[in-house]
Amino acid sequence: MQDCGLLIHPEENCGLQPISLEYIEAISHPELKMCPSGDIKGQWIVPCLSCSDNRTCDWREITWQPHNCQHGVLTKPQLQQCLGGRKILFIGDSTNRGIMYYLIERLNETLQEWQKVHGTKLYPNVNGGKTLVSYSYYPQFWISPSLRPTFEKALEHLLQRSRPLENTGQTVLVVGGVQWLNSNHLQIIHKVLKRENLLNILVIIKTLGIGFHLPVDGVHFLTQSEVQNVWKENMIILDAAKSYGYEVVDTFTITMGRYKEFLQGSCGCHFHEVVKSKLSQEFHFIKMKRSKNHTVGKYFSNQSKLQQDFVTNLQSPYHVRGPINQVCSEILLSRMCASKRTVRAP
């Protein structure tokens, strides 16, 4: 649940802990209910010969397991149907951008185009042209504060570029970043959507994550107590999001136990990277196979079908890799495609 090298909850266990066969059987039950939200607490489960020696663990088989429920994973046809006719708007930093590119690759089977977008960009060729994806980078930290566009202006600009927009769940707004987001931004989202007559769209908040946790020259560094304060802010964001009726994906809880697995970057805040594909050699998604005592896929409920979706076309020029980003992205997709949506009152 958390790494011993960076304790968020000192009163709780850290590192590898044994679980019972009864628990494994319980989470492997095919009738395990679907998770009602994207912030259900959970833990990473990995098969090991001994919890005292992590070298005996098969880290290729690690999976995220929410407590007493599962997040469904859709096959590509199910995902294409769910997202057909919808417009999906992303606003946030590169962690949000990584999820967006995962969504595009998942939906199209390929990722033909990739760049480190630091402005606003539309992707019309998704799902055979049936799904519009747009993205706006925020915050533009390299611009001086006096000239930097505010969050309100950046959101307004993204909405205008993506129009026409339906005031229904056919429009999806995904907001999030590693550490810039706070509850005030959610108030701004509500104000802008009310002004634009878009209060009934689906809003999904990707919460904060562990980042800036390693001392790197020239990069802001957070101490353990400061990271604990980020967790407290994350809880405030979750409460505020629910008060507005927004969906959430709690990325902080997911990154707590594997914060050391960030991929290359000067800030140590990325849990994904986009690479040029080299057929199956670069195919680094979590393995989709089952064993007798450990089911990789109680989180991934349709894993064999998911694997088939990806491997049918390995000629994609780019590939989004990183198992933590994958888990966060699949939870996001499951919340987009949950059958029941509550319409918010104006």
C-alpha positions as CSV (number, residue, x, y, z in Angstrom):
1,M,0.0,0.0,0.0
2,Q,3.0,2.3,0.6
3,D,6.7,2.1,0.2
4,C,8.8,2.1,3.3
5,G,11.1,4.7,1.8
6,L,8.4,7.4,1.8
7,L,5.8,6.8,4.5
8,I,2.6,8.7,3.9
9,H,0.8,6.9,6.8
10,P,3.6,6.1,9.4
11,E,1.0,4.3,11.6
12,E,0.3,1.7,8.8
13,N,2.4,-1.2,7.4
14,C,4.7,-0.5,4.5
15,G,6.5,-2.7,2.0
16,L,5.5,-6.3,1.2
17,Q,3.0,-7.8,3.5
18,P,1.6,-11.4,3.4
19,I,-2.1,-12.0,2.5
20,S,-4.1,-15.1,3.1
21,L,-5.3,-17.6,0.5
22,E,-8.8,-16.8,1.7
23,Y,-8.3,-13.2,0.5
24,I,-6.9,-14.3,-2.8
25,E,-9.9,-16.6,-3.3
26,A,-12.3,-13.7,-2.4
27,I,-10.8,-11.3,-4.9
28,S,-10.7,-14.0,-7.6
29,H,-14.4,-14.6,-7.3
30,P,-16.1,-14.0,-10.7
31,E,-19.1,-12.3,-8.9
32,L,-16.9,-9.6,-7.3
33,K,-18.9,-6.4,-7.6
34,M,-17.9,-3.5,-9.8
35,C,-16.3,-0.6,-7.9
36,P,-18.8,2.3,-7.5
37,S,-16.1,5.0,-7.8
38,G,-12.5,5.6,-8.9
39,D,-11.2,6.3,-5.4
40,I,-11.7,2.9,-3.8
41,K,-8.7,2.2,-1.6
42,G,-6.6,-0.8,-2.7
43,Q,-3.2,-2.4,-2.8
44,W,-0.7,-3.8,-5.2
45,I,-0.6,-7.6,-5.2
46,V,2.5,-9.5,-6.3
47,P,3.2,-13.2,-6.0
48,C,6.4,-13.9,-3.9
49,L,8.1,-16.9,-2.4
50,S,8.9,-14.7,0.6
51,C,7.7,-11.3,1.7
52,S,11.0,-10.7,3.4
53,D,12.9,-10.9,0.1
54,N,11.5,-9.0,-2.8
55,R,14.0,-10.7,-5.2
56,T,11.7,-13.8,-4.9
57,C,8.7,-11.8,-6.3
58,D,7.5,-12.0,-9.9
59,W,7.1,-8.3,-10.5
60,R,5.8,-8.9,-14.0
61,E,2.6,-10.3,-12.4
62,I,1.9,-7.3,-10.1
63,T,-1.7,-6.0,-10.2
64,W,-3.7,-3.2,-8.5
65,Q,-6.5,-4.7,-6.5
66,P,-9.2,-2.4,-5.0
67,H,-10.8,-3.5,-1.7
68,N,-13.8,-5.8,-2.2
69,C,-14.5,-4.7,-5.8
70,Q,-13.1,-4.6,-9.3
71,H,-12.8,-2.0,-12.1
72,G,-14.1,-3.5,-15.3
73,V,-11.9,-3.4,-18.4
74,L,-13.7,-3.1,-21.7
75,T,-12.7,-4.9,-24.9
76,K,-11.9,-2.7,-27.8
77,P,-15.4,-3.1,-29.5
78,Q,-17.0,-2.3,-26.1
79,L,-14.8,0.8,-25.7
80,Q,-15.4,1.9,-29.3
81,Q,-19.2,1.7,-28.7
82,C,-19.0,3.5,-25.3
83,L,-16.9,6.4,-26.7
84,G,-18.5,6.6,-30.1
85,G,-20.1,10.0,-30.7
86,R,-18.5,11.5,-27.6
87,K,-16.0,14.4,-27.2
88,I,-13.3,13.9,-24.6
89,L,-11.5,17.0,-23.4
90,F,-8.3,16.8,-21.4
91,I,-6.8,19.7,-19.5
92,G,-3.7,19.3,-17.3
93,D,0.0,18.5,-17.3
94,S,2.0,15.7,-18.8
95,T,0.5,13.1,-16.5
96,N,-2.9,13.8,-18.0
97,R,-1.4,13.8,-21.4
98,G,0.0,10.3,-20.8
99,I,-3.5,9.0,-20.0
100,M,-4.9,10.7,-23.1
101,Y,-2.3,9.0,-25.4
102,Y,-3.1,5.7,-23.6
103,L,-6.8,6.2,-24.4
104,I,-6.0,6.9,-28.1
105,E,-3.8,3.9,-28.4
106,R,-6.3,1.7,-26.6
107,L,-9.2,2.9,-28.8
108,N,-7.4,2.9,-32.2
109,E,-5.0,-0.1,-31.5
110,T,-2.2,2.2,-32.8
111,L,-0.7,5.5,-31.8
112,Q,0.3,7.1,-35.1
113,E,1.0,10.5,-33.7
114,W,2.8,11.7,-30.6
115,Q,4.4,14.9,-29.4
116,K,5.0,16.7,-26.1
117,V,2.0,19.1,-26.6
118,H,2.4,22.2,-24.4
119,G,-0.5,24.1,-26.0
120,T,-4.0,23.1,-27.2
121,K,-4.4,20.3,-29.8
122,L,-7.4,18.4,-31.3
123,Y,-7.3,14.8,-32.3
124,P,-10.2,14.1,-34.8
125,N,-9.0,10.8,-36.1
126,V,-9.9,8.7,-33.1
127,N,-12.2,5.7,-33.2
128,G,-12.6,6.0,-37.0
129,G,-13.5,9.7,-36.6
130,K,-16.4,8.9,-34.2
131,T,-14.6,10.3,-31.1
132,L,-13.1,13.7,-30.8
133,V,-10.2,14.1,-28.3
134,S,-8.8,17.5,-27.4
135,Y,-6.1,18.5,-25.0
136,S,-4.8,21.7,-23.4
137,Y,-1.6,21.8,-21.4
138,Y,-1.9,23.5,-18.0
139,P,-0.1,25.2,-16.2
140,Q,2.3,26.7,-18.7
141,F,4.9,27.1,-16.0
142,W,7.6,28.5,-18.3
143,I,5.7,31.7,-18.8
144,S,6.1,34.4,-16.2
145,P,3.2,34.4,-13.7
146,S,2.0,37.9,-14.9
147,L,1.6,36.6,-18.5
148,R,0.6,33.1,-17.8
149,P,-3.0,32.2,-18.8
150,T,-5.2,31.5,-15.8
151,F,-6.9,28.1,-15.4
152,E,-10.3,29.7,-16.1
153,K,-9.0,31.2,-19.4
154,A,-7.3,27.9,-20.4
155,L,-10.5,25.9,-19.7
156,E,-12.6,28.4,-21.6
157,H,-10.2,28.2,-24.6
158,L,-10.4,24.4,-24.6
159,L,-14.2,24.4,-24.6
160,Q,-14.3,26.9,-27.4
161,R,-11.9,24.9,-29.5
162,S,-13.8,21.7,-29.0
163,R,-17.3,23.1,-29.8
164,P,-20.0,22.2,-30.6
165,L,-20.5,20.5,-27.2
166,E,-23.6,18.7,-25.9
167,N,-24.7,19.4,-22.4
168,T,-24.8,15.7,-21.6
169,G,-22.5,12.8,-20.7
170,Q,-21.6,12.7,-24.4
171,T,-19.1,15.5,-23.4
172,V,-16.4,14.4,-21.0
173,L,-13.9,16.7,-19.3
174,V,-10.8,15.2,-17.7
175,V,-8.9,17.5,-15.4
176,G,-5.7,16.6,-13.5
177,G,-2.1,16.9,-12.8
178,V,0.7,15.7,-10.5
179,Q,0.5,18.5,-7.9
180,W,-0.8,21.8,-9.2
181,L,-4.5,21.0,-8.8
182,N,-6.4,22.2,-5.7
183,S,-10.0,22.5,-4.6
184,N,-10.2,26.1,-6.0
185,H,-9.8,24.8,-9.5
186,L,-12.9,22.6,-9.0
187,Q,-14.9,25.8,-8.0
188,I,-13.6,27.4,-11.3
189,I,-14.7,24.4,-13.3
190,H,-18.2,24.6,-11.9
191,K,-18.4,28.3,-12.5
192,V,-17.2,28.0,-16.1
193,L,-19.5,25.1,-16.9
194,K,-22.5,26.9,-15.5
195,R,-21.7,30.0,-17.5
196,E,-21.3,27.9,-20.7
197,N,-24.5,25.9,-20.0
198,L,-22.5,22.6,-19.6
199,L,-23.3,21.6,-16.1
200,N,-24.6,18.2,-17.2
201,I,-21.4,17.0,-18.9
202,L,-19.3,14.2,-17.3
203,V,-16.4,15.7,-15.4
204,I,-13.6,13.3,-14.2
205,I,-10.9,14.6,-11.8
206,K,-7.6,12.8,-11.9
207,T,-6.2,13.6,-8.5
208,L,-2.6,14.3,-7.4
209,G,0.3,11.9,-7.4
210,I,3.7,11.5,-5.7
211,G,6.2,13.5,-7.7
212,F,9.2,15.7,-7.0
213,H,10.3,13.2,-4.4
214,L,14.0,12.9,-5.3
215,P,16.6,15.5,-4.8
216,V,17.6,16.7,-8.3
217,D,19.8,19.8,-9.0
218,G,17.6,22.7,-10.1
219,V,14.3,20.9,-9.5
220,H,11.9,21.6,-6.6
221,F,12.1,18.8,-4.0
222,L,9.5,17.8,-1.5
223,T,10.3,16.4,1.9
224,Q,8.4,13.6,3.5
225,S,6.2,16.0,5.5
226,E,5.5,18.0,2.4
227,V,4.5,14.9,0.5
228,Q,2.2,14.1,3.4
229,N,0.7,17.5,3.0
230,V,0.1,16.8,-0.6
231,W,-1.9,13.7,0.5
232,K,-4.0,15.9,2.8
233,E,-4.7,18.3,-0.2
234,N,-5.6,15.2,-2.2
235,M,-8.3,14.3,0.3
236,I,-9.7,17.8,0.1
237,I,-9.8,17.5,-3.7
238,L,-11.7,14.2,-3.5
239,D,-14.3,15.6,-1.2
240,A,-14.8,18.7,-3.3
241,A,-15.1,16.7,-6.5
242,K,-17.8,14.5,-5.0
243,S,-19.7,17.6,-3.7
244,Y,-19.9,18.8,-7.3
245,G,-21.0,15.3,-8.5
246,Y,-17.8,14.7,-10.4
247,E,-16.2,11.4,-11.0
248,V,-12.6,10.8,-9.7
249,V,-9.6,8.7,-10.3
250,D,-7.4,8.7,-7.2
251,T,-3.9,8.4,-8.6
252,F,-2.2,9.4,-5.3
253,T,-3.2,6.1,-3.6
254,I,-2.1,4.1,-6.6
255,T,1.4,5.7,-6.8
256,M,2.1,5.6,-3.0
257,G,3.4,2.0,-3.1
258,R,5.4,2.3,-6.3
259,Y,6.8,5.9,-6.2
260,K,10.3,4.6,-7.0
261,E,9.1,3.4,-10.4
262,F,9.0,6.7,-12.1
263,L,10.3,6.7,-15.6
264,Q,13.1,9.0,-16.8
265,G,12.6,12.7,-16.4
266,S,14.2,15.5,-14.4
267,C,11.3,15.8,-12.0
268,G,10.7,12.2,-11.1
269,C,6.9,12.6,-11.5
270,H,6.2,10.5,-14.7
271,F,4.9,7.0,-14.5
272,H,4.7,6.6,-18.2
273,E,6.8,7.2,-21.4
274,V,6.0,7.1,-25.0
275,V,8.5,5.0,-27.0
276,K,8.9,4.1,-30.7
277,S,7.5,0.6,-31.1
278,K,9.7,-2.4,-31.9
279,L,7.0,-4.9,-32.3
280,S,6.6,-7.3,-29.3
281,Q,10.0,-6.3,-27.9
282,E,8.5,-3.0,-26.8
283,F,5.2,-4.5,-25.7
284,H,5.4,-3.8,-22.0
285,F,1.8,-3.9,-20.8
286,I,1.1,-6.0,-17.8
287,K,1.0,-9.7,-18.8
288,M,-2.5,-10.9,-19.3
289,K,-2.4,-14.5,-18.0
290,R,-3.9,-16.3,-15.1
291,S,-2.4,-18.7,-12.5
292,K,-4.0,-21.0,-10.0
293,N,-3.3,-18.9,-6.9
294,H,-3.0,-15.4,-8.3
295,T,-5.3,-13.8,-10.8
296,V,-3.8,-10.9,-12.6
297,G,-7.0,-9.4,-13.8
298,K,-9.3,-9.2,-10.9
299,Y,-8.5,-5.6,-11.7
300,F,-8.3,-6.4,-15.4
301,S,-11.6,-8.3,-15.6
302,N,-11.3,-9.0,-19.4
303,Q,-7.6,-9.4,-19.7
304,S,-7.3,-12.0,-22.4
305,K,-9.6,-10.0,-24.7
306,L,-7.6,-6.8,-23.8
307,Q,-4.4,-8.5,-24.8
308,Q,-5.9,-9.5,-28.1
309,D,-7.0,-6.0,-28.8
310,F,-3.4,-4.7,-28.4
311,V,-1.5,-7.5,-30.2
312,T,-3.6,-7.4,-33.3
313,N,-1.6,-4.5,-34.6
314,L,2.0,-4.2,-33.4
315,Q,3.0,-1.9,-36.3
316,S,2.1,1.2,-34.4
317,P,4.9,3.7,-34.6
318,Y,4.5,4.7,-30.9
319,H,3.5,2.9,-27.8
320,V,2.6,4.3,-24.3
321,R,4.2,2.1,-21.7
322,G,4.2,2.1,-17.9
323,P,2.0,-0.2,-15.7
324,I,1.0,2.5,-13.2
325,N,-0.2,4.8,-16.0
326,Q,-2.1,1.8,-17.5
327,V,-3.9,1.2,-14.2
328,C,-4.9,4.8,-13.8
329,S,-6.0,5.0,-17.5
330,E,-8.2,1.8,-17.2
331,I,-9.9,3.2,-14.1
332,L,-10.6,6.4,-16.0
333,L,-12.1,4.4,-18.9
334,S,-14.2,2.4,-16.6
335,R,-15.7,5.6,-15.0
336,M,-16.4,7.0,-18.5
337,C,-18.3,3.9,-19.4
338,A,-20.1,3.2,-16.2
339,S,-23.8,2.6,-17.0
340,K,-25.5,5.0,-14.6
341,R,-24.8,8.7,-14.5
342,T,-26.2,11.1,-12.1
343,V,-27.4,14.4,-13.7
344,R,-26.3,17.4,-11.6
345,A,-28.8,20.1,-10.9
346,P,-27.9,23.6,-12.1
